[in-house]
Amino acid sequence: MKTELTDTTSSKVNAALLKARRAIGSPTMGMVLTLVVVTDEENAYDAVRAASEASREHPCRIIAVIKRQGRAHRRLTPTRLDAELRVGTDAGTGEIILLRLHGDLTGHAGPVVLPLLLPDAPVVAWWPADAPQNLGRDELGRLAQRRITDAYASLGPLDELDARAASYTAGDTDLAWTRLTPWRSLLAAALDQKPAVAVTGAAVESEAENPSAELLAGWLEDRLGVPVDRVVTDGPVITRVRLQTDRGEITVDRPSGALATLGVPGQPDRRVALKIRSTAELISEELRRLDSDETYASALRRARHAGAASK
């Protein structure tokens, strides 16, 4: 069921939600969190679709905050809130609220969103692009226990990592880090097979300006206490990781596609799944944990330090 409201208020949106739930015969809510997606009109469709797919695993209320005008145009645009509500089959397993903010309202999204949050439920905020410099001080970021960005969406991904490190607040994370979960799991498993080896060095190979590669290098340096070289290749994305040990080299090689080759000294090479995951899968993974990710924080600090040293 879809409901559209023009020039409305948060209280009217709440009333319309209750009416819509009653109309479809579902007055109770089984949602576990609120996901606030802060975006513009250009990215809204893809972001809401990804959030909706993630809600199949995590039933939630999705609030898309769509800012229709930039700061330079606020005075030229009447202040107005338009809303579109999706409940039932049109919203998957939860509810979707699209809020289009016009004029001066684009700079005051917090009071608009606050009355629409699920009571006594965690809040996650996600900026698919154009995230604020300091997430923890942003008015929507302050409402959330977890704050998700994506350095890949920035024109300067490594500069974006620098900004995230400089303003890091417990609860921040980035999808460039989430993309590394299969890599980190595979490398940890490979080292577990040779628990007595001493790692003396490492290298991460990818195309230039790859934020995931920088974070992976930072994680390896932090965890192994060894220098990690960054090797620029044609890509796409991370293509190879090498760990030098006193018993030979451990390698994970993925030149392309969804399969990688794992090489461990003294064992035959093995083919392992290492696909590039969709945005919906990445968001779904992030919604599984609502506590602070200190491992990401450590890798981010290391990646920023390495990036600053190379400049």
N, C-alpha and C positions, 0 to 999 in steps of 0.2 A: 504494500500500500504506500502510495506517495502523496505527500501533502506539501503544497507550496504556500509560503507566507511572504508577503511583500511589505516593506516598511514596518517591521515588527519589533518585538522585544523578547528578551530571554524568558520572561514569565509567560508570554503567549506561546512561545515555542514549547515550553514544558507542558502547558495545558493541551496543546495540539498533540504532543506525544502520548499523553495519557488517553486522550480521546481515540487516537489511532490504535493503541494497544487494545482498548476495549472493543473497538470495531472489528478487529480480527480475532477476538476471543482469547487474548493473551494478556490479561491485566498484570500478571506477575513478571518479574525480571530474573533471568538466570545468568546475567552477565557478571564477569569477574573483574573487569577493570574498565577504565576509560582511556581510549587512545586519541590524543589530540594531534591532528595532522595540520601543520602550519605551512601553507603553500600559496601559490598564485594560480590564476586561471589556467595558465599554460600547462602546469604540471599536475593540476588537481585530478584529472581523470585517471591517469596512471597511478597516482598515489592512493587514491580512494580504492581503486580496484585491488591494488596490492594489499592494502589494509583489510579489505573485505575478505580476501582469500586467507589472510593470516587469522582472521576471526573464526574460521572453521575449527581451528585448534584451540583458540582462546576467545570464547564468546565475549564480546565487548560492545560498548557504545563508542562509535567512531564519530568524533567531532572534527570536521574539516573546516579550518579557519582560512578562508580565501580572501585575501586582501586585493581589492579591485583597483586601487589607485596607489601610486607611490607618493612619497612625502611632498614632492614638488607640485602635485595636483590636488592635494587635499582641499585647498581653499576654493578650487574650481568645481568641486564635486559635492553635491548635497550629502550631508551625513545621513546614512540610512543602513538598516540591517535587513537583508533578505535571507530567507531560510528555505531549505528543502528537506523534508523529513522522509526517511524510508524505513518502513517497519514491515516485518513479516518476510515473505519470499523475496521482496525487493532489497532486503538488507542482509541476506544470508542468515547467520546464527545470532545476530544482535540487532543493533539499531545504527542508522547512519544519519547524521545531522550535517548538512552543508550550510555553513554560515558565510554569506558574502557581505563583507564589510566595505562600506563606501565612505569617502570623505575623511573627516577627522577621526571617525571610528576605527580606521585602520591602525591608529596609534594607541588604541585603548581596548585591545582585545580581551584583556584579563577579566574585567567586570562583566563582559558579555558571556564568556565561557564558564566562569565560576559557578553560576546557578545551574548549569547544565551537566555538571560532573555527577557521576553516580555517587550516592552517599556511601561513606565507609568503604570505599573501594580504591585501590591504587590508581594512580594516574601516570601515563607514559606520554611524553611529547616527542613528536618526530618532525624534523625539518627535512624534507626531501632535497631542498636546495635553498641557498640564501639564508643560512642559519645566522643568528645574531653572534656577535663577537664573544659575548660572555653568556653562556646558557644559564648558569646559575642565577644571574641577576636579571634575566629577561622576565617580564611579567607572566608569561605563560610557562616558562621554564621553572619558575618558583612554585608553580602548582603541582609539578611532577616529581615523582620519585626517581624516574629514569628519563633521560634526555638523549635522543638519538639523532645523529647527523650523518652526512655522507660526504666525505672529502672528495670522492670521485666526481661529485656534481659541481665542484668548484672550478673556476678557471685556473687557479693555482693550487693544486692539491697539496703540495708540500708546505706552502705558506699556510694553508688551512690547518694542517697538522700543527704547525707552530702556534697558531692562534688557539687551537684546542688545548695544547699543552700549557700555554701561558695562563689560560683562564680556567683550567680544569677544576671541576667541582665533583665531589663524590656523587655518582649516579650518571655521569656523562658516559657516552660510548659513541662509537662510529661504525657504520656498516663496512668501512674498509677493514676494520678489525674483525667483524663478524665473518667476513669472507674467508678469514684465515683458519677457522675452526677445523676444517678437514686437514689442512696442511699441518697444523700444530698437533693434531691427534696422530697423524701418520708418523711425524718425526719423533714424537714421544714414544710411540709403539716400537719404532725402529731402534731407539736407544735402549728400550727395555729388553730387547732381544740380546743386547750386548751390554749388560749392566756394569761390567768391569772395565769397559774401555774408557780411555781418557780423551776427551775432545780437545783438540789443540787449535782449531780454527774453523771458520765457516764462511760460506758465500751464498748470497741470494741473487738470482738472475731474473731480470724482468725488463720491460721497456722503461724508458725514462719517466720520471714524475709519477711513479706508481706508489700511492700512499700505503697500500697493503704490503708491498715489498719493504718499505721503510719500517713499518710496524713489526713485520716478521723479523727483520734484522735486529730491531730493538729488543724484541722478545728473546731471541737466541742469545744476544749479547748479555742481557740481564740474567737469564737462567743458566747459561753455561759459563759465563765469566771469561769469554774469549773474544778476540776481535772478529768482526763479521764484515766481509767485503761486499760491496754492492757492485754487481756487474750488469751493465746495460746491454740488452739484446733487442731484437725486433719484436719480442712479445709473441702472441698477445698475453697480457697480464704476467703473473709469475710463471716462469717456464722451468726453473730448476733451482734446487737447493742442495748444497754440498756441505757435509760435515767431515772435516779431517780428524781422524782418530789415530791412535798409536797402533791400530790393527788394520788400517786401510780407510777408504773413503766410503761413507754412507751417502747415497744420492737418492733424491726424488726428482725424476725427470718427467715433465709434462709439456712437450713442445706445442701440442694443440689437442683439441678434443676433450673427451670426458675421462680418458684413461691415462694413468701415469705409470712409470716404471720405478719400482723400489729396488735399489741395490744395496745389499748389506754384505760386508766382507765375510767370505766363507760360506755364503748361501747363494743359490741360483736367483737371478732376477725374477721379480714377480710383477704382474700387472694388477694395479689397484684402481678402484673408482675414485676419481677426483674431479667431479664435474663443477662447472660454474653455475652457481645457484641463482634462482630468480630473486627479485626484491621481496616478494611475498614470503619466500622461504627464510630469507634473512630476518625480516621483521618478526616472523613467527618464532625464530630462535631467540631473538632478544626479549620477546614477551614471556619467555619461560623463566627468566630470572629478573627479580626486582631489587636485588641488593646491589651494592656498589661492586664494580669489577676492578679490583686493585691490580690484577695482572695486566689489564689494559692500561691502567694509569702508569705502571712501571715501564711498559713497552713504549708508551707515548712519550714519556720523558726521555728515554734512551734514543728514540727515533728523532726527537727534536734536537737533542744534543749532537747527534751524528750529523744531522742536516746542517746545523749552524756551523759545525767544524769544517764542513766541506765547501762552504760558501766563500 
